[in-house]
C-alpha cells in the first residue's frame, strides 16, 4: 500500500513542479503564450516514464505547442531533477489534454438542444 501512496505523492510533486516550470520558467515563446496547464501526470509502473497531460489556452496551436514541449523536454526534466529528490527522474512525454475542450463542446450542444426543444 505504501508503494501506491508514494507513487501518488510523486505524481503530485511532478505535476506541481512542472506546472510552475511551464508557467514561469519556460524559455520557448510558443509554450509561454499558450498558457499551458498540467492537468494530470501518469507514471509508468517503474516510475521511469511520465505521460504529462497538458491543457492549453483558447488561442494556442496544439500541434506547435506539443512540438515545442517535446523539443524542450530535456530542459524540463533537468529542472525537475534539481527540484525533486528522486532516484530516477522520469522521461517526460507531453500529451494535449482535450477534456476541457470536449466538455465545452458538449455543453454547447446540450444548450443548443435545450433551446431547440424550448422554442419548438
MMTF fields as JSON, N, C-alpha, C and O atoms, coordinates in Angstrom:
{
  "mmtfVersion": "1.0.0",
  "mmtfProducer": "UNKNOWN",
  "numBonds": 479,
  "numAtoms": 480,
  "numGroups": 120,
  "numChains": 1,
  "numModels": 1,
  "chainsPerModel": [1],
  "groupsPerChain": [120],
  "chainIdList": ["A"],
  "bondAtomList": [4, 2, 8, 6, 12, 10, 16, 14, 20, 18, 24, 22, 28, 26, 32, 30, 36, 34, 40, 38, 44, 42, 48, 46, 52, 50, 56, 54, 60, 58, 64, 62, 68, 66, 72, 70, 76, 74, 80, 78, 84, 82, 88, 86, 92, 90, 96, 94, 100, 98, 104, 102, 108, 106, 112, 110, 116, 114, 120, 118, 124, 122, 128, 126, 132, 130, 136, 134, 140, 138, 144, 142, 148, 146, 152, 150, 156, 154, 160, 158, 164, 162, 168, 166, 172, 170, 176, 174, 180, 178, 184, 182, 188, 186, 192, 190, 196, 194, 200, 198, 204, 202, 208, 206, 212, 210, 216, 214, 220, 218, 224, 222, 228, 226, 232, 230, 236, 234, 240, 238, 244, 242, 248, 246, 252, 250, 256, 254, 260, 258, 264, 262, 268, 266, 272, 270, 276, 274, 280, 278, 284, 282, 288, 286, 292, 290, 296, 294, 300, 298, 304, 302, 308, 306, 312, 310, 316, 314, 320, 318, 324, 322, 328, 326, 332, 330, 336, 334, 340, 338, 344, 342, 348, 346, 352, 350, 356, 354, 360, 358, 364, 362, 368, 366, 372, 370, 376, 374, 380, 378, 384, 382, 388, 386, 392, 390, 396, 394, 400, 398, 404, 402, 408, 406, 412, 410, 416, 414, 420, 418, 424, 422, 428, 426, 432, 430, 436, 434, 440, 438, 444, 442, 448, 446, 452, 450, 456, 454, 460, 458, 464, 462, 468, 466, 472, 470, 476, 474],
  "bondOrderList": [1, 1, 1, 1, 1, 1, 1, 1, 1, 1, 1, 1, 1, 1, 1, 1, 1, 1, 1, 1, 1, 1, 1, 1, 1, 1, 1, 1, 1, 1, 1, 1, 1, 1, 1, 1, 1, 1, 1, 1, 1, 1, 1, 1, 1, 1, 1, 1, 1, 1, 1, 1, 1, 1, 1, 1, 1, 1, 1, 1, 1, 1, 1, 1, 1, 1, 1, 1, 1, 1, 1, 1, 1, 1, 1, 1, 1, 1, 1, 1, 1, 1, 1, 1, 1, 1, 1, 1, 1, 1, 1, 1, 1, 1, 1, 1, 1, 1, 1, 1, 1, 1, 1, 1, 1, 1, 1, 1, 1, 1, 1, 1, 1, 1, 1, 1, 1, 1, 1],
  "groupList": [{"groupName": "UNK", "atomNameList": ["N", "CA", "C", "O"], "elementList": ["N", "C", "C", "O"], "formalChargeList": [0, 0, 0, 0], "bondAtomList": [1, 0, 2, 1, 3, 2], "bondOrderList": [1, 1, 2], "singleLetterCode": "X", "chemCompType": "L-PEPTIDE LINKING"}],
  "groupTypeList": [0, 0, 0, 0, 0, 0, 0, 0, 0, 0, 0, 0, 0, 0, 0, 0, 0, 0, 0, 0, 0, 0, 0, 0, 0, 0, 0, 0, 0, 0, 0, 0, 0, 0, 0, 0, 0, 0, 0, 0, 0, 0, 0, 0, 0, 0, 0, 0, 0, 0, 0, 0, 0, 0, 0, 0, 0, 0, 0, 0, 0, 0, 0, 0, 0, 0, 0, 0, 0, 0, 0, 0, 0, 0, 0, 0, 0, 0, 0, 0, 0, 0, 0, 0, 0, 0, 0, 0, 0, 0, 0, 0, 0, 0, 0, 0, 0, 0, 0, 0, 0, 0, 0, 0, 0, 0, 0, 0, 0, 0, 0, 0, 0, 0, 0, 0, 0, 0, 0, 0],
  "groupIdList": [1, 2, 3, 4, 5, 6, 7, 8, 9, 10, 11, 12, 13, 14, 15, 16, 17, 18, 19, 20, 21, 22, 23, 24, 25, 26, 27, 28, 29, 30, 31, 32, 33, 34, 35, 36, 37, 38, 39, 40, 41, 42, 43, 44, 45, 46, 47, 48, 49, 50, 51, 52, 53, 54, 55, 56, 57, 58, 59, 60, 61, 62, 63, 64, 65, 66, 67, 68, 69, 70, 71, 72, 73, 74, 75, 76, 77, 78, 79, 80, 81, 82, 83, 84, 85, 86, 87, 88, 89, 90, 91, 92, 93, 94, 95, 96, 97, 98, 99, 100, 101, 102, 103, 104, 105, 106, 107, 108, 109, 110, 111, 112, 113, 114, 115, 116, 117, 118, 119, 120],
  "secStructList": [7, 2, 2, 2, 2, 2, 2, 2, 2, 2, 2, 2, 2, 2, 2, 2, 2, 2, 2, 2, 0, 0, 0, 0, 0, 7, 7, 7, 2, 2, 2, 2, 2, 2, 6, 7, 3, 3, 3, 3, 3, 3, 3, 7, 6, 6, 1, 1, 3, 3, 3, 3, 3, 3, 3, 7, 7, 6, 6, 7, 7, 2, 2, 2, 2, 2, 2, 2, 2, 2, 2, 6, 2, 2, 2, 2, 2, 2, 2, 2, 2, 2, 2, 1, 7, 7, 1, 1, 7, 7, 3, 3, 3, 3, 3, 3, 7, 7, 2, 2, 2, 2, 2, 2, 2, 2, 2, 2, 2, 2, 2, 2, 2, 2, 2, 2, 2, 2, 2, 7],
  "xCoordList": [0.818, 0.0, 0.862, 0.507, 1.988, 2.817, 3.413, 3.706, 3.593, 4.089, 3.109, 3.51, 1.825, 0.79, 0.734, 0.573, 0.867, 0.861, 2.085, 1.994, 3.214, 4.44, 4.315, 4.692, 3.785, 3.611, 2.655, 2.896, 1.58, 0.63, 1.309, 1.083, 2.13, 2.85, 3.825, 3.921, 4.533, 5.488, 4.743, 5.188, 3.615, 2.805, 2.394, 2.498, 1.927, 1.502, 2.668, 2.515, 3.834, 5.005, 5.432, 5.753, 5.432, 5.796, 4.803, 5.204, 3.52, 2.501, 2.681, 2.626, 2.896, 3.06, 4.308, 4.245, 5.423, 6.67, 6.636, 7.088, 6.1, 6.018, 5.083, 5.34, 4.016, 3.109, 3.867, 3.749, 4.635, 5.422, 6.477, 6.663, 7.155, 8.2, 7.604, 8.139, 6.503, 5.901, 5.384, 5.477, 4.846, 4.263, 5.323, 5.2, 6.356, 7.283, 8.684, 9.389, 9.104, 10.498, 10.717, 11.859, 9.652, 9.808, 10.383, 9.92, 11.39, 12.033, 11.417, 11.646, 10.648, 10.079, 8.847, 7.889, 8.86, 7.711, 6.417, 5.33, 6.521, 5.322, 4.64, 3.415, 5.426, 4.878, 4.367, 3.283, 5.124, 4.734, 3.412, 2.586, 3.201, 1.977, 0.773, -0.358, 0.998, -0.101, -0.786, -1.854, -0.186, -0.714, -1.045, -2.197, -0.029, -0.282, -0.627, -0.113, -1.502, -1.877, -1.678, -2.225, -0.901, -0.692, -1.917, -2.166, -2.68, -3.927, -3.712, -4.388, -2.765, -2.545, -1.165, -0.6, -0.639, 0.619, 0.382, -0.119, 0.743, 0.623, 2.024, 2.749, 2.389, 3.71, 3.639, 2.641, 4.709, 4.807, 4.999, 5.27, 4.861, 4.96, 6.307, 6.366, 7.382, 8.71, 9.08, 10.141, 8.224, 8.474, 9.494, 9.903, 9.906, 10.92, 10.333, 11.054, 9.033, 8.368, 7.136, 6.406, 6.923, 5.744, 5.039, 5.653, 3.753, 2.926, 2.249, 1.515, 2.507, 2.026, 0.914, 1.135, -0.284, -1.439, -1.532, -1.611, -1.521, -1.479, -2.68, -2.985, -3.36, -4.437, -3.878, -2.99, -4.398, -3.866, -4.913, -6.11, -4.431, -5.324, -6.092, -5.755, -7.122, -8.055, -7.393, -7.768, -6.426, -5.856, -4.596, -3.968, -4.227, -2.979, -3.129, -4.195, -2.03, -1.964, -1.438, -0.248, -2.298, -1.867, -0.722, 0.127, -0.688, 0.384, 1.725, 2.717, 1.762, 3.002, 3.46, 4.653, 2.516, 2.871, 3.384, 4.376, 2.716, 3.168, 4.574, 5.404, 4.83, 6.164, 7.209, 8.302, 6.858, 7.78, 8.047, 9.185, 7.008, 7.185, 8.074, 8.933, 7.869, 8.691, 10.147, 11.059, 10.361, 11.715, 12.424, 13.631, 11.691, 12.286, 12.176, 12.476, 11.758, 11.508, 12.756, 12.649, 13.914, 15.165, 15.401, 15.847, 15.1, 15.211, 14.273, 14.674, 13.009, 12.031, 12.435, 12.265, 12.956, 13.379, 14.552, 14.595, 15.5, 16.648, 16.209, 16.745, 15.246, 14.729, 13.998, 14.107, 13.255, 12.591, 13.613, 13.417, 14.686, 15.723, 16.344, 16.675, 16.501, 17.05, 16.105, 16.553, 14.808, 13.814, 13.293, 12.885, 13.301, 12.724, 13.82, 14.774, 13.67, 14.637, 14.193, 13.646, 14.438, 14.061, 15.313, 16.277, 15.289, 16.416, 16.539, 17.635, 15.384, 15.356, 14.295, 13.125, 14.698, 13.726, 13.105, 13.826, 11.778, 11.149, 11.352, 11.463, 11.397, 11.415, 10.006, 9.023, 9.909, 8.615, 8.077, 8.814, 6.785, 6.08, 4.849, 3.986, 4.771, 3.66, 2.543, 2.788, 1.309, 0.124, -0.883, -1.1, -1.499, -2.515, -3.788, -4.301, -4.279, -5.493, -6.665, -6.716, -7.589, -8.733, -10.009, -11.102, -9.884, -11.049, -11.878, -13.101, -11.236, -11.953, -12.641, -13.796, -11.929, -12.497, -13.712, -14.726, -13.609, -14.732, -15.929, -17.07, -15.67, -16.756, -17.455, -18.678, -16.686, -17.289, -18.137, -19.223, -17.65, -18.424, -19.712, -20.772, -19.618, -20.799, -21.805, -23.008, -21.317, -22.192, -22.901, -24.097, -22.173, -22.77, -23.833, -24.896, -23.544, -24.526, -25.788, -26.899, -25.62, -26.779, -27.589, -28.819, -26.904, -27.612, -28.382, -29.523, -27.763, -28.444, -29.678, -30.729, -29.551, -30.671, -31.8, -32.975, -31.437, -32.446, -33.185, -34.402, -32.426, -33.052, -33.97, -35.046, -33.551, -34.367, -35.651, -36.724, -35.554, -36.74, -37.659, -38.883, -37.064, -37.847, -38.618, -39.703, -38.064, -38.725, -39.595, -40.387, -39.466, -40.156, -41.503, -42.189],
  "yCoordList": [-1.198, 0.0, 1.263, 2.25, 1.243, 2.44, 2.757, 3.915, 1.724, 1.963, 2.776, 3.648, 2.495, 3.251, 4.687, 5.62, 4.864, 6.23, 7.011, 8.203, 6.348, 7.018, 7.449, 8.562, 6.556, 6.864, 8.042, 8.915, 8.077, 9.197, 10.493, 11.542, 10.427, 11.622, 12.114, 13.316, 11.204, 11.573, 12.213, 13.224, 11.627, 12.201, 13.631, 14.524, 13.845, 15.187, 16.17, 17.312, 15.731, 16.603, 16.962, 18.115, 15.968, 16.228, 17.201, 18.139, 16.995, 17.882, 19.308, 20.256, 19.465, 20.801, 21.5, 22.66, 20.798, 21.403, 21.704, 22.767, 20.77, 21.025, 22.194, 22.971, 22.32, 23.457, 24.758, 25.688, 24.816, 26.009, 26.263, 27.397, 25.212, 25.348, 25.852, 26.779, 25.247, 25.649, 27.085, 27.825, 27.47, 28.804, 29.895, 30.959, 29.643, 30.715, 30.598, 31.602, 29.393, 29.227, 28.751, 28.643, 28.469, 28.029, 29.174, 30.313, 28.851, 29.87, 29.946, 30.909, 28.947, 28.869, 29.773, 29.591, 30.745, 31.657, 30.944, 31.394, 29.849, 29.098, 28.54, 28.577, 28.032, 27.461, 28.572, 28.456, 29.625, 30.717, 31.358, 31.664, 31.564, 32.228, 31.29, 31.747, 29.984, 29.011, 28.868, 28.263, 29.413, 29.305, 27.851, 27.529, 26.969, 25.549, 25.278, 25.927, 24.31, 23.858, 22.35, 21.619, 21.888, 20.446, 19.889, 20.184, 19.077, 18.526, 17.228, 16.968, 16.417, 15.123, 14.609, 15.003, 13.731, 13.042, 11.565, 11.198, 10.731, 9.275, 8.686, 8.881, 7.971, 7.35, 5.898, 5.216, 5.429, 4.003, 3.24, 3.835, 1.942, 1.106, 1.301, 1.375, 1.384, 1.536, 2.997, 3.264, 3.944, 5.351, 6.012, 7.145, 5.336, 5.913, 6.761, 7.509, 6.647, 7.402, 8.087, 7.52, 9.313, 10.057, 10.626, 11.281, 10.366, 10.951, 12.165, 12.033, 13.344, 14.598, 15.144, 15.446, 15.268, 15.774, 17.28, 17.761, 18.021, 19.477, 20.061, 19.675, 21.0, 21.766, 23.13, 23.645, 23.712, 24.972, 26.068, 25.809, 27.312, 28.449, 28.383, 27.6, 29.206, 29.134, 29.384, 28.755, 30.279, 30.673, 29.889, 30.187, 28.911, 28.185, 27.163, 26.583, 26.964, 25.945, 24.657, 24.569, 23.654, 22.45, 21.701, 21.132, 21.693, 20.979, 21.658, 20.986, 22.981, 23.725, 23.606, 23.465, 23.662, 23.567, 22.167, 22.022, 21.142, 19.771, 19.555, 18.896, 20.107, 20.007, 20.726, 20.207, 21.929, 22.695, 21.992, 21.958, 21.435, 20.72, 19.494, 19.21, 18.773, 17.592, 17.988, 17.286, 19.099, 19.564, 19.999, 19.801, 20.588, 21.132, 20.193, 20.598, 18.955, 18.074, 17.772, 17.536, 17.774, 17.579, 18.71, 18.478, 19.94, 21.105, 20.963, 21.194, 20.58, 20.425, 19.28, 19.377, 18.226, 17.083, 17.466, 17.06, 18.241, 18.639, 19.56, 19.468, 20.443, 21.284, 20.449, 20.71, 19.448, 18.54, 17.796, 17.639, 17.345, 16.598, 17.462, 16.96, 18.758, 19.667, 19.841, 20.03, 19.779, 20.097, 18.905, 19.046, 17.732, 16.558, 15.579, 15.355, 15.007, 14.025, 12.632, 11.865, 12.32, 11.025, 10.289, 10.906, 8.976, 8.183, 8.336, 8.5, 8.278, 8.444, 9.477, 9.312, 10.53, 11.498, 10.918, 10.544, 10.838, 10.17, 10.913, 12.138, 10.142, 10.69, 11.218, 10.512, 12.448, 13.101, 12.944, 13.052, 12.688, 12.676, 13.543, 13.252, 14.609, 15.551, 15.178, 14.869, 15.215, 14.891, 16.005, 16.437, 16.467, 17.512, 16.909, 15.904, 17.518, 17.064, 17.867, 19.089, 17.177, 17.845, 17.706, 17.956, 17.315, 17.099, 18.364, 18.318, 19.485, 20.745, 21.169, 21.594, 21.053, 21.421, 20.558, 21.066, 19.253, 18.36, 18.701, 18.672, 19.021, 19.38, 20.654, 20.761, 21.617, 22.859, 22.596, 23.158, 21.746, 21.406, 20.687, 20.975, 19.749, 19.006, 19.947, 19.84, 20.867, 21.837, 22.699, 22.962, 23.14, 23.951, 23.148, 23.676, 21.878, 21.035, 20.856, 20.911, 20.645, 20.484, 21.777, 21.74, 22.91, 24.195, 24.423, 24.883, 24.102, 24.242, 23.342, 23.753, 22.128, 21.179, 21.705, 21.614, 22.252, 22.816, 23.979, 24.107, 24.826, 25.984, 25.514, 26.077, 24.493, 23.957, 23.354, 23.586, 22.59, 21.954, 23.0, 22.879, 24.005, 25.033, 25.927, 26.405, 26.157, 27.048, 26.27, 26.869, 24.957, 24.128, 23.769, 23.071],
  "zCoordList": [0.0, 0.0, 0.0, -0.644, 0.714, 0.763, -0.607, -0.908, -1.44, -2.796, -3.616, -4.388, -3.454, -4.173, -3.67, -4.457, -2.358, -1.8, -2.252, -2.547, -2.304, -2.741, -4.199, -4.567, -5.015, -6.438, -6.61, -7.444, -5.832, -5.907, -5.477, -6.08, -4.45, -3.986, -5.054, -5.301, -5.675, -6.732, -7.903, -8.447, -8.289, -9.382, -9.049, -9.89, -7.824, -7.414, -7.421, -7.855, -6.942, -6.939, -8.363, -8.653, -9.239, -10.637, -11.249, -11.938, -11.01, -11.57, -11.062, -11.845, -9.761, -9.18, -9.735, -10.144, -9.745, -10.211, -11.706, -12.134, -12.509, -13.951, -14.257, -15.177, -13.502, -13.687, -13.486, -14.284, -12.43, -12.139, -13.219, -13.662, -13.631, -14.653, -15.968, -16.576, -16.407, -17.682, -17.625, -18.605, -16.488, -16.382, -16.237, -16.843, -15.443, -15.096, -15.682, -15.784, -16.069, -16.462, -17.888, -18.334, -18.6, -19.977, -20.807, -20.729, -21.594, -22.426, -23.82, -24.553, -24.179, -25.514, -25.616, -24.865, -26.537, -26.664, -27.068, -26.707, -27.803, -28.193, -26.947, -26.833, -26.031, -24.794, -23.882, -23.31, -23.745, -22.831, -23.24, -22.38, -24.527, -24.98, -25.011, -25.18, -24.851, -24.885, -23.523, -23.431, -22.475, -21.112, -20.76, -20.468, -20.787, -20.525, -19.07, -18.158, -18.874, -17.536, -17.482, -18.307, -16.52, -16.356, -15.653, -14.484, -16.379, -15.862, -15.091, -14.096, -15.559, -14.917, -15.298, -16.318, -14.472, -14.747, -14.466, -13.403, -15.416, -15.247, -15.315, -16.291, -14.277, -14.209, -14.648, -14.415, -15.289, -15.602, -14.296, -13.253, -14.361, -13.162, -12.464, -11.237, -13.242, -12.645, -12.374, -11.811, -12.765, -12.491, -13.399, -13.143, -14.441, -15.341, -16.461, -17.122, -16.674, -17.731, -17.161, -16.348, -17.605, -17.166, -18.386, -19.229, -18.465, -19.508, -18.864, -17.885, -19.427, -18.851, -19.739, -20.912, -19.169, -19.904, -19.7, -18.569, -20.813, -20.767, -21.499, -22.627, -20.838, -21.477, -21.835, -21.155, -22.901, -23.412, -23.374, -23.249, -23.487, -23.603, -24.912, -25.8, -25.026, -26.162, -27.516, -28.505, -27.577, -28.87, -29.249, -30.265, -28.457, -28.692, -29.815, -30.022, -30.528, -31.573, -30.943, -30.641, -30.739, -30.02, -30.691, -30.006, -32.002, -32.704, -32.453, -32.17, -32.555, -32.328, -30.878, -30.609, -29.952, -28.536, -28.206, -27.492, -28.72, -28.468, -29.025, -28.398, -30.189, -30.793, -29.927, -29.701, -29.446, -28.611, -27.281, -26.814, -26.675, -25.409, -25.602, -24.768, -26.696, -26.974, -27.197, -26.76, -27.868, -28.154, -26.876, -26.743, -25.935, -24.709, -23.515, -22.392, -23.728, -22.59, -21.769, -20.566, -22.375, -21.623, -20.635, -19.512, -21.057, -20.174, -18.986, -17.846, -19.251, -18.174, -17.238, -16.022, -17.798, -16.983, -16.084, -14.923, -16.604, -15.783, -14.641, -13.537, -14.894, -13.808, -12.765, -11.567, -13.219, -12.279, -11.424, -10.219, -12.032, -11.307, -10.21, -9.136, -10.477, -9.468, -8.29, -7.159, -8.539, -7.513, -6.738, -5.585, -7.354, -6.713, -6.313, -7.058, -5.139, -4.65, -5.08, -4.287, -6.348, -6.897, -7.356, -7.811, -7.234, -7.721, -9.238, -9.773, -9.923, -11.377, -11.719, -11.374, -12.389, -12.868, -14.131, -15.057, -14.181, -15.331, -16.644, -16.682, -17.704, -19.055, -19.33, -19.104, -19.812, -19.977, -21.391, -22.371, -21.475, -22.76, -22.583, -21.755, -23.365, -23.249, -24.217, -25.383, -23.71, -24.492, -24.265, -23.133, -25.351, -25.211, -24.608, -25.101, -23.561, -22.876, -23.424, -23.284, -24.038, -24.67, -23.841, -24.348, -22.584, -21.738, -21.582, -21.71, -21.309, -21.102, -22.397, -22.381, -23.514, -24.809, -25.141, -25.619, -24.887, -25.141, -24.263, -24.724, -23.008, -22.092, -22.552, -22.462, -23.044, -23.533, -24.778, -24.914, -25.689, -26.89, -26.522, -27.077, -25.583, -25.136, -24.484, -24.727, -23.66, -23.019, -24.064, -23.939, -25.094, -26.156, -26.915, -27.242, -27.192, -27.875, -27.039, -27.566, -25.751, -24.873, -24.777, -24.755, -24.722, -24.689, -25.974, -25.944, -27.11, -28.401, -28.453, -28.947, -27.949, -27.936, -27.04, -27.396, -25.885, -24.969, -25.624, -25.498, -26.328, -26.998, -28.129, -28.331, -28.859, -29.938, -29.41, -29.969, -28.348, -27.751, -27.104, -27.155, -26.508, -25.822, -26.783, -26.451, -27.973, -28.939, -29.91, -30.638, -29.938, -30.923, -30.544, -31.291]
}
